[in-house]
Amino acid sequence: MALIDSDPRAPLPKRVDALFATLAAADTAGYIGEPVSQLAHALQAAHRAAAADDEALALAALLHDIGHLADPDAPQMQGLGAADHERIGRAVCDRLGFAPRVGRLVESHVAAKRYLARRAAYDGKLSEASRRTLTFQGGPMSDAEAAAFEADPDHKAMLRLRACDEAAKDPDAAVPGLDHWRPIVERHLQAQAIDAVLAPLRAPPTDAQLAAWRRDHLLVLPGLLDGRGLAALEAWTADLQARPETPGKWMKYFERGTAARQLCRVEDFVPHHAGFEALLCGPPLMAWLTRLMGQPACLFKEKINFKLPGGAGFTAHQDAPAFDAFGHRYHITVLIAVDPQTRTNGGLEFSDPIDEGTLLPQRSDGSVAEEVEARLPWHPLDLSPGSVAFFDSYIPHRSGPNRSDRPRRGLYVTYNRAADGDRRADYFADKRATFPPEIEREPGVDYLSKAGRYNVGNPIR
């Protein structure tokens, strides 16, 4: 697959692998009439730019010509590389998840050349290849174009990038290799993803939202995450879904219906995923929970329900009976929709709110008694991807099977009052001992019969 077609929702390692495979292949690609390869040119430019202590500038220097490599079907400039390679490069940077400024700088390096070409002295220094490509790129800027370029607050960085580009053609230069840049790129992309996810949560709840929460014990923020934030959420979820079952780490649970075993849930992943840790434990979401609880909150447990096509539903239940083992009386769960949540694919239904401390009659498995469920009013909650919903541990809820051909993935993250103690580690330790993931189970032990509160209302086996 061409780099231009990279999926922004793919796990970060997959996107980084695709980028670095493309760059590595450029070690054998000539640099359009210059005495260095495409890769050598990129590495020299990045090394020079790094001296400015400007990460976005250094990354833009590394990637400024990625448009020549990213799309084999792009129109060509008569053997001089891809036409509009600067715009292709910006599109690639944006799809891979780089900061917008990186893409802007990548796109600017041709404009900077056209700006500088207004000076006869600069034009005289251009190599033959650069002079020929200039004709395809529009030639020297007009006065109006030059004025607009100078008005850009980042134009000095654009000119610095161009200077690094022009100087990066030394066949004898010794600079750090491609491996030097991989951890820098990984950290940058991770930071950008985290920032995109957290940004919509930084605005505090309004008075109207707080009033709705107090009335309904349920608060919905439709489509809160979108664009890069939603892409990051999808990428993080795909990452966990693809990870192998590993004893002592993330806990993967499965269901078995008429089809073969399929993933139902992943739990206990915050210590193993920097992105989810930043989202679920970071100040923006914690501030929301503090306002809703009326006091500081503490993470209790986290899970992703995958509900793949054909996945079974969850019977009607209150969360409180399943969360009562550690002296806690009250919890708030945050649902973050990764996929659409509808009646067709098994989205949640809620009943009317129930006062804190009130438990409805239960079946032997801890779910709501059948006759009580039949009397309750049920309200479907359709959610678009990126929507966030808060609900407390007493409001009854349920879901149906996934009758669609796509997954219905959603995060369900539960918090308790911090004053009641941080018991997350105790919760997962007890669950591993009582109802461990399959990879940690001993042959012949009937874990299902003793699962109790750890398997209320769900289809896990």
N, C-alpha and C positions, 0 to 999 in steps of 0.2 A: 504494500500500500504506500502511495506517495505521501510524503510528510504533510503536504497541503491538505490531505484528507484525514489528518489525525483527529481522533474523537476527544473533545475537551472533557468528556465524562469518563474517559478511561482512567484507571489507576495511575497515579503519578509515576511509578517505576516504568510502566509501559510507555508513557509519553516520553520520558527521559531516554529510555532505550532507543526509541524511534529517532529522536533527535541526534543522539550521539552516534548511532549507526550511520546516519546520513552524513554527519561531519567526518566520521572516520573514513567513509568511502571517498571523501573529497581529497584524501591524501594522494590519490592517483589521478586526480582531475586537474588538468592544466588551468592556470588562472589567466585565460584570455590574453595571450601574448606576453605575459610577464614571466620572469625566471623562477617563479615559485608555484607550488600547488595551491589549490583553493584552500586546503586545510592550513598550510603554512601561512598563507596570507591572513586567514582568520585569527590564528593564534598570535601572530605578530601584532596585529591591530589590537587585539584584546589585551596583550601584555602592555603595550604602550598606554592604552586607555586606563588600565588599572592604576597607573601612577597618580591619577586625579582623585583617587579615593571616592569614586562615584560608581556604585555597583551597577546601576542601570546603564551608565555610559559604557562600562567594561563589557557587560553582557551584550549591549547593542553592537559593540565593536566585534565581538566574537561572531555575532549572527548577522552582520550587516549585509552579507552577500548570500544568506541562506535562500533567498528567492531564486538564485541561479540553480539551486540543488533540489528544491522542494517539489517542483512540478515538472515532470518530464514532458508533459503535453503543452507547456506554456509556449506561446509564440516566441520566436527567436529573432535576434538582431543580426541576421546574416553572419552567423558564426561567432558573435560577440556576446553570447549569453542570452538569458531570458529577457524579453521586453517587459517593462514594468516590474522588474525584479524587486524594486524597492517596495512596491505595494504588495506583491506576493509575500515578501519577507515580513511585512507588518502583519499580514493576515495569519501567517504561520505563528508568529510570536503571540498573537492574541489567542489563537486556538490552543496553543500549548499552555497558556495560563501565565505568561510573563506580565509584569506590570505594564500598564498602558504606555508609560513613558518609554519603556524599552522598544516597543513597536513604533512609537512616534519617531524615536531617534533612528531606528533602522530605516524607516521610510525617508527620513530627512537627508540621508547621505548623498542622494542624487541632487536634491534641491541645493544643498550646500556647495556641491560641485558647480552647479549652474550659477549660483551666486558669485562664487569666486572667479568663475570664468569671465566675468565682466572686466577683470583686470588682465591686461595683455601679459604682464609678467607671469601670472599664474598659468594662463593658457600655454605659455611657452614652456612651462615645466611639466606639462602633462605628457605621459607616455603616448605613443602612437595609438595604442588600444583605447586609452581613456579619451583621447581626442576623437576617435571614431565613434565611440559610444555616446559622446556628448551630442553628436548630431541627431541620434535617435531619441535622446532624452529632452530635446527641446532647445538645445543651444543655450547661450548665456541668457540670464534673466533680463526681462525688461525692467525699466525703472519702477513700475508699479509692483512687479513681483519682488524686486529687491527690497522695496519699502515694507512689503508685507512680511518678508522673511526677517528683516531687522526688528519688526514689531513683536515677533514671537519671543516670549520671555526666556525661552530655552535656546535661543539661536547661538549663543556662545558655546554651549555644549555640542550643538550640531556642527559647528565649525571645528571644534576640537576632535570630534569623531572623524570628520573628513581628513584632518591632518594625520590622524593615526592610520587611516585608510591609505593615504598617499605614501606614507613612510614604511608600510608593511610589505615590502617587496624585495627584501634582502635575502638572497639564497644562502647566506652564511650566518644568519641570525640564530642565536641560541636562546630560546624562550621556553617556558613551561609547556609541557605537552597537553594533550586533550584531557587526560585523566585529572589534571589539576583543576579543571573547570567543572567536572561532574558534581562534586559536593556543593560547589557554589551555586550551580543551577538548581540542584535539588532543594537546598535551603531557601533559595529565592522563590521557587514555585510553591513550596509548602507555606511560606509566609504570606504569599499573595492569596492562596486559597483560604487560609485562616482569616485573613483580613476581610475577604469578600463575604465569608459566612457570618462573621461577627458584626459587620457594619449595620445591617438592618435592626439588630437587637440593641444598639446603643441608645436609641431613643426610648425614654422611659414610658411606662403605661400612662395613658391619659385618665382623667377623672371618670370619663364615661366607661372606659374599659374596666377600671376598678369597680365601678358600680355594677356592671354586667357580671363580673366575677362573683361579687358578693351575692347577687341575686340567683345566678344560674349554677354556680360551682363549676362552670365551664366557660372558657374564653377562647375564641378562635381568632387567629390572625391570618386571614386568607392570603396565600401567595407571598408570604413575607420574604422568603428567599427566592431570588430569580437570577437570571444571567449567570455571572461567574460564581456567585454563591451557591446556586442550585447545582451548577456543574460540579463544583467541589464536593458538595454533599453526595451527589451521585457517584463521583469517583471514589470517595472514601468508602461508601457502602459496597461498591463493586470490589474494592480492595479486600475488605473483610470477607466477602462472599467467596473470593477466590483463594483465600488463605487455607492451607491444609489443616486438618484436625491436628492439634498439638497439645499433648498432656501438659497441664499446669499453666496454660496460657488462655487465649480466648476459648470460650465454651460454645461448641456447636451442637445443636440439638436437631433431631430429624423426626419426620412423621412418615408413617407408612399407611397408605390407603390402598386403592386398587392399583396404583402405579408402584414403581420401585421406590426405595427410600429417597426422600428429597428433603433439602434443608428447610427447616422451619424457623430457626432462631439462632442468633449469636449473642452471647452475653459476656460480661467481664472483659471488655476490650479497651477501656479507657487507659489502663497502664501500658498498653501496647500500641497506641495510635495517637500521635501528637495532635493531629487535627481534631479528632473527637474530644480529646482531653481539653483542648483550648475552647471548643464550643460548649461542652457540657459542664466544665468547671470554671470557665472564665468569668470575669466580672460582668459582662453584659447580661448573660442569662441569669447569673446569680442575683443581679440587681432586680430583675423582673420577679424572680421567685421570692425575694425578700419583701417586695411590695405586696405580692399576692398573699403571702403567709402572714404578713404583719410583723415578721421577725426574721433574722438570718436563717438561710437554708443550708442544707448539707446533702451532698449526693449520697443516695442510698443504694441504687442499683441501676444498671443500664442494659438494654437489649435492643436488638433489631429483629422484628418479625418480618419474615420474607414473604410468606403466603404466596408461594409460587403457583402457577396455573394448576388447578385441581386441588390446591391446599384446602384443608378443612377449616371450618369456622371455630369460634370460641364461644362457649355457652355463656349465658347471662351470669354475671358475677359482680360483686364489689371487690375492690382491691384490698380493703382493710383487713379481712380475715387472713389474707396471705402475707401480710406485712407486720403481724403482731408479735413476732417472736423475740423482739429485741427492746421491748418497753416503749415502743412508739405507738401513738394513738392517731396520728394524722400525717398524711403524705399528699404531695402534689406530683402528678405525672405529666411530663411534657411529651406530647406526640409531635414528631416532625415528619411530615409526609415526604417520602422520596419519590413515590409514584402517585398517580391519581388514586384517590380512595373513594369508591363508589359502591352502590348497592350491588352492582354486577360482580365486582371483584372482591367483595367481602369487606367493605368499609365498615367503620364502627357505627353502632346505634346506641344512643343514650336514652335513659329514662329521665324522669324529673329528678331534681336534686334531693338528696337525703341529708338530714342534719348530721353534723359530726357526732360520732359515737353511736349512731343508730345502725344496727345490723339487721338485715332482712332474714327471714327463715331460710335455711340452707339445706341443700341435698347433702348426702354423705361425702361427696367429693369437694364440698366447699362452695359450689356454685349456688345461685339463687334457686330456691324451691320452685318446682315446675308450676305449681298452682299460683304462686306469687308472680312469676314471670308472665304468666298468661294475663294477669290483671293489670300489669304495668303499662303505661303508655310508652311507646318507643319512637324515637325521632332519629332518622338517618342523618349522618353527618358526612356529606360529600366534601372532599377536600381536593384542591389542586396541588400539584407538586410544589414543594417549598412552603406549604402552609404549616402553621404551628398552632397547636391546641393545648391548653392547660386544663386538666380536670383533677378533682380531688379524689381521695381514696374511698369515698362513700357513695358516690353517684354510680348507679348500676349501668353496666354497658355490656355489649355483646357484638358478635360479628358473624356473618355468614361465610359460606365457602367462596373460593375464587372461581367463578364460572367463566372467566375471560381467558385469553391466551397470553397474558402478560403478568408479571409479578405485581404484587401490591406491597411494596417494601415500606416500612415505617419504623422510625426510632421511637421507643417508649422508655423514657428516662425518669426515674422516680427519685424524689427528694423528701427528706424529713426536716423537721425543725432542728436547727443546730443545737439548741438547748437540750434536746433529747439524746445527743451523742452521735458521734461518727461511727456507724456500725457497718459500713460497706464491706470492709474486709471480713468481718464476722459473718455477714450474710453469705458471701460467696464461699467462704470456708465451710460453712454448714451445708450449703447446697451441694458443694462438691462431695461432701461425705455422705449426704442423704440421697441425692439424685444427680449423680455426676453425668457429664457428657459421655457419649458412647465410647470415646477413645480412652476414657479413664475407668471404664467399668470392668469388674471381675466377671469372668464367665460363670454362668449358672446362678447369679444373684438376681432375685426378683426386685429390682429397684422400683418398678412402677407401683407396686402395692404399698410401698412405704414413702412414696413421693410426697404425699400430703399437700401442704401449702405450696410446695414448689411445682405443682402441676395442676393448678386450679383452672378448670374450664378450657384447657387447651388440648390440641391433638398430639402432643409429643409422646413418643413411645420409647 
